[in-house]
Amino acid sequence: MSRQVFLYDPPERFVAGTVGLPGRRTFFLQASAAGRVTSVALEKTQVAALAERIDELLDEVVRRTGGNAPVPAVAPADITDTAPLDTPVEEEFRVGTMALAWDGEEQRMIVEAQALVELDADSEEDLAEAEERLLQDEENGPPMLRVRLTGAQARAFAKRALDVVNAGRPPCPLCSLPLDPEGHVCPRQNGYRRGA
């Protein structure tokens, strides 16, 4: 079966968002253009890592070009997107691997999210080889979402993604675990542990 690539070059909208209540949220990346919408599910930590890496890569682009790249220092207020995900949210796949790149000729950020794939291997060496073959197989690999963004769009995406991640349950001031609306059993308030 040939690889399915969901290409948005450029997207009208590319955002991170959630479905569900804090503590039980499902995270999505959603791209849309010309009446089509693609939603892929991923973990909260993946959203946070993607946003942080996008900001780091954009900062590096600005540094290396001496400030000549069309990349704003912060997300422009005029393209801030706080709207909810487009509905219905239908998961195309769950993200396993993500990649970022900067296209210097086109001055675009490339974001790729590839479907999670289970690999069977007898050893670490066989697993590494199977992963490399999978990543290099442009024709028969797993489904992929590929989005090309301007520097401004990438900054706006990263800001919103971090806001979405931080909009969950607040952390306990003592143990940093998330506070649930129905209560929280804090390990720091539950006695002490004896040495063995």
N, C-alpha and C positions, 0 to 999 in steps of 0.2 A: 504494500500500500504506500502511495507517495505521501510525502510530508505535507501537512496542511500549515501554511503560513498565513497568519492574519496580519497583513501589512497596512499600516496607516502612515502615509507619507504625503502630506502632514495630516495629523488628526485634527478634527474640529475641537475635540475634547479628549484629554487623557488625565484621569484622576485616580486616586486611591480612595476607597470608601469602605463602609461596613454595612452589614445587615445583621440586625439582632441587638439585644441589650448588652450593656457593658458586663463583661465577665463571660458572655456567651456569644460574642460577636464573631462573624466570619468576615475576613478581609478580602477585598477584591481590587484588582487593577481593572479599569474599564476605559476602553478607547472607542471613540465613535467618529464617524465621518460619512457624509452622503447617505444618511438614512440607515446605516448598518452600525451595530453595537457589538463589541466583543468584551466579555467579562471573564477573567481568570481568577481563581481563588488562590490565596497564599497565606502564609502565617504572619502574625503581627511582627515578629522579629525580621522577617524578610522585607516587609514594608519599611520598617525603620532603617534597616541596613541599606536598602535601595535609595531612600531619601538622603541619607548621610553620604553615601558614595557619589550620588549625583552632585551634591554640593561640593564635595572634595574635588571631583573631576572638573567641574566648572571653575573652581578657584585655581586649579592648576593650569587650565587653559588660559585664564586671564593672566596668570603669572608668566607663563611661557611666551605669550604674545605681547607682553609689555602693556597690557590693557587695550590692545587693538582689536581683540575679538568682540563680536557683538553679544557679549554676555553681561547682563546687569549684576551688580554686586549683591542686590537683594531682589526678591520677587516683586515685580511691578504690581502696584495696586490696581491698575486698570484691567489686568487679566486674571485677578484673583477669582477663583471658582469655589464657592461654598455651597453650591446646590447638591442635593442628594444624588446618589447613583441613578442613572436612567433605568426605569423599570419596563418590563420584568427583568430581573437580574438572573440570567441563565448561565451557569458555569460551563465554559467550554472545556476547561481542564484545570487541574491543580498544578501550580508551578513547582518545579524541582530546581532548575538551574536558571540563573539570571546573568546577563552580561551587559556591560556598558562600553561605549566607545564614543570618541569624538571624531567626526568627519571634518577635517580641516579645510578641505576644498569647498564643501557645501556649507560649512559652519553650522553643523547640526549634531545634536546628541542622538545617539542610537541606543535604544533600550530594547533588549530582547529578554523574553520570559519563555522558557521551554518547559514542556510538560514533564511531570515527575515520571520516571521510568524505573521499574524494578529490574535489576541486572543479577543474573545468577553467575557466580564464578567460584572456582575452587580455591583460589588464593588471591592475595592482595594484588599480585602482579597481573593475574588474569582479569581482575576487576578493573584495574587501571587501564589495561589494554582495551577492554570492552567499553569503558567510558569514553576513551579517546576516539574509538571507531564511531561511537554513537554521535559524538559532537561533530565529527568531520563529515558525517553522512548527510549532505544537503538534500538528497533526493528521497531517502527513506527514513529519516529521523522522526522523532516525536513531534507533535504539533508545537507551533511557536507563534508567539505574539511579537511582532517587530514594529516599533514606533520610532519615527524620526521627529525630533523636536528642535525648535529654535532654543537659543540660550535662555530667553525670557520664559518660554513655555516650560523648560526644564526646571528653572528656579521656582516657578509657580507650583509645579507638580511637587517638588521636594518640600516646599513650605506646607502645602495642604496635607501631604502624606504624614509629616511629623505632627501636625495638628490633630489628624485623625488618630494616630497612635497614642498621643497624649490625652485624648478625650475620654479614655477609658476610666476605670475605677481609680480613685486616688490612692496613693500608697500610705500605709500605716507609718506614722512618724517614728515609731520605735523599731520596727523590724523590716520596713519597706515592702512587705507583702501587700497585695491589693486588698483594699477594704471592700467587703461585700455589703450591699444594702441590708441584708438580713443579719449582719453581725460578723465578727472577726475574732478568731481565737489567735491571740498574739503569742508566739513562742517566748518572747521576752517578758511576758506577764504571767507565765505559767510555771513558776518555780525555777529550779536550777537543776543542772545535771551533775551527778557525782562522777568523779574519775573512776575508771574500772579497776 
